[in-house]
């Protein structure tokens, strides 16, 4: 209600508008919107977005969490672990390539974890990574491939393909 009031006050909506039914009487074409139809349209849009995979794709990599990683492994999911540093030029070059590949339908089920090279040293050691820009692919609990410093889209796609 607060948003509606501020909208009304800022735009000086004519008195002929009825807030109860949300109909506009001052226009030549009368259109009525019920709260139910607005809610139904919102829910339909949300369902379509989720079913098309856009919600998952927009999320990008999630920060590494050992419990979430173990859960994804136990579920047998395809996993990519990125050892990433914000200051790393190679990591910055990998980011748009990974985003493009992760957006492809082929990789829609890929779970991506980003390990911060500087603040998650224990995880970096646990994965046996010696430097940032390391990409590690898992198929469930099994490591199926690894690359370091790769910025070639074709070879990164091949690495991700091993996890599928």
N, C-alpha and C positions, 0 to 999 in steps of 0.2 A: 504494500500500500504506500509506503514511503516513497518508493521509486515513482509510482504513478502520480503522487501529489507533486513531486518535484518536476516531473515532466509537464504536468498541467500548468504549473505556475510559470515555468520557463517559456512555454510555447504559446501561452494565452489561448487555450482551446475555447471555442465558443460555447456558450451555455446550452446550445441546442444538442450537444453531445450528451448521451446518457451513459453514465459510468456503470450503472447496474447491468445493462444488457450489452454494453460495449458497442452500441450501434451509432452510426453517424447520421443524424437527421438533416444536417445542413448541406449535404452533398446530394446531387441529383440522383445518383445511384445509391440506394440504401444497401448496406452490407452489415450483417450481424455476425459477430463472432462470440461463440460461447466459450467459457473457460474450458469446457470439456473438449471442444474441437481444437483449441490451442494446445491443450495437454496431449491430445491424441496425436497431433502433428509432431510435437516434440518427441514423444515416445517413438513414433514411426521413424523419424529422422535418426534418432539414437540407435535404433535397431538396425537400420540400413548401414549406418556408419560402422558399427561393430561387425556386422556380418560381412562387410566388404573388406574388413581388415585394416581400415584406416586408423582406427583408434590405437591398435597395437603398433602400426608403423610409425605413427607420430611420436610415440614414446621414446624410441631410440634405445641406446644401451642403458641398462640399469646399473647403479653402483654395486660393486661386488659385495655380496653378503654370503658367508660360508654356509649358512643354513639354507638359503634360497638356492645356492649352487648345488648342495647335496640333495635337495629335494628334486631339482631338475634332473640331476643324474639318476636318482632312484626311479624317476618316471620314464627314463630312457629317452629323454628329449635331446634334440640336436642343440649343441651349445657352442658359442664362441666366447672366449675370454680375451679381452683386449687389455694388454698391459700398456697403460696410457699415461703420458705426462703433458700437462697443459702447455709447457714451454717447448715441447719437442716439435721441430719442424716436420719430421717424418710422420708423427702422429697426426699433425694437422693436415698433411697430405692424404693420409689414409681415411680420415673422417668422411669426406664427401663420397669416396669410393665405397666405403662400408655402408653409408646411408643409402646410396643408390642400390647396392646389391640387396641389402636387408628389405628394401621396398619391393623387390621382385616377388612375384607369387611363389616362385620355387623355394624361397627362403622364408616364407611367412611364419613357419613354426619354429624358426631358429630363436633360441633364447640367448641374448647377448648381455654379458657382464663386463663392466669396465672396472679394472683394478687401477687405482691411482698409484703410480710408481713412487711418488714421494711420501704419501701418507699411509700406504698399506704395505709396508716393507715385509711383514710376515707373510702375506698372501703372495707377494712377488717371489719370496724365497720358496714357499710351498709349491709354486708352479715351476720352479727351476728356471725362472727368467733372469737373464743376466743384464738385460737392458730394456728400456721402454721401446715402444713400437713392435712388441712381440704379440703375435696373434696365435692363439691355441684353440684348435677345434676338437670337440668331444662328441662322441656318439654314445650317449648315456654315460657310463662310468669309464669308458675307454677313450684315451687320447688317440685321435686318428690323424692329426697333422699339426704342424707348427711352422711359423715363418717369423723372421726377424727383419724389420726394416723394409718390407715389401710394399711398394706403391703401384704395382702393376695390377690393373683391374682383373685381367684374365687369370693370373695366378692366385689372386685372393679369392676369386669366384671358385676356382678349382679347390682351394682349401676349404671353403664353406661347403662345397658340394660333398666333400668327404664326410661331413657331419650329418648330412641328410640321409 
